[in-house]
Amino acid sequence: MKRKLLFIVLPAILSFAQIAPSIADNANGKNLYQQRCAMCHGADIKGTGPLAHKSTPPAPDLTSAAFKKRLSDYPGVIVSSIILRPNGDLIPKTLKENGVKLEPYAWRVQDFRDLNQYMNGVIFKK
């Protein structure tokens, strides 16, 4: 029940967060990305991390036009839905198969906002 409520409430909360595209220096968002996402998506967010091609499908380029549109149309929803409900067990399976031990993390709404803000800052940086 809590998870279902989170999926209903979280997107609404995140959609109220106005994200300045030029802010890529969000310390919490950057830290979360580097520790939990960069191993697959790379520091450049283009799917160039060391584990990018270790899964099927490979880690996508998050700077693509399609992803930018989704991130813009549904702020925060994309980030939170991927983290909370990964493609089956693709993310944990890829990490496990490659010997990566990633400690569980108790995500807060602010963490999703920060991560989304950081990614927007990197993706839309001119």
N, C-alpha and C positions, 0 to 999 in steps of 0.2 A: 504494500500500500504506500509506504514512504517513497519508494522508487517511482511509482506511478505519479504521485503528487509532485515529485521533483521534476519529472518530464513535462508536467503541465505548467508548473510555476516557474521553473528555471528559464525557459525561453522568454517568458513574459518579462521577468526581471531583467534579463540581459538585454532585451530589446529597448529598454528605457535608458540604457547606458549609452550616451553619445560618445563616440570614439573618435578622437582626433587622429587622422591618418598619419600625421607627422611624428607621433610619439612612439618611437621604437626603443626608448630608454626606460621603459617600465621595468624596474629591477626585479619585482616578483615574477612578472610574466616572462622576462628574459631567462631568469633562473629556472623556472618551470620548463620552459621550452628546451633549454640546453640540457637539463637533466633527464627529461622524459620524452622528448620528441626528436631532438637533433640526431640521435643515433640512426634514425631511419630517414628523416626528412632533410637532414643536413643543416649546417649553420646558415646556409643561404635560403632555406625553406624550399629548395627546388628538387627534393627527392634524391639528394646526393650523399646522404649519410652512409657510413660503412655497412649498415644492414639494409640499405635501400632495395637491393635486388635479391635479398634473401627470403622474400615472401612472395606469394602468388595471390593477387597481383603485386607488383613492386610498389614501394612507397611512391605516392603521386607527387608531382610538382605542384606545390601549393601556390605558386605564383602564376599559374595558368589563368587564362581569361575566364574559363568556366568556374574555377574555384573562387576567383576574385568576385565574380558575380554572385555566387552562392553566399560568400562571406558578407558581401554588401547587402544582399536581399534579406538575409537571415542572421543578423549579427549575434554572435554568441551561440546560436543554436547549433551550427556546424561543429564548432569546437567542443561544446559540452556533449553533443550526441556521439561524437567519435570517441571521446574519452570514456563516457559512461556505458556506451553500448558499442564496443568495437565490432568490426565485421566478424561475427561469430567469435571465435577465439584467435583470430589471426594475429593480433598484436601480442598477446601473451605467448602464443605458440611460437612466433618468430623469435621473440626474446629468449624463450626457454631453449629452443633448438640451437641458438647461437651462444649459449652460456651466459646470457645477460641476466643478472639477478637485480630486479628492480623492486625495491620495497613498496608495499602498498601505500597509497597516499589518500588521506581523507580530504577530498576536494571541497573547497568552500566556494560559495557564489563569487566572492571577490577574486579567487584564483582563476575562475573562468573568465571573468572580466579582464583581469590583468593579462592572461595569456592571449585572449582575443585582441586586446589593445596592442600588445607587443607584436603579434603577427601582422595586424593591420599596418602598423608602423613600418615593418620590414617590407611587406608586400607592396604597399602603395607609396613607398619612399621614392621620391623623384631624384 
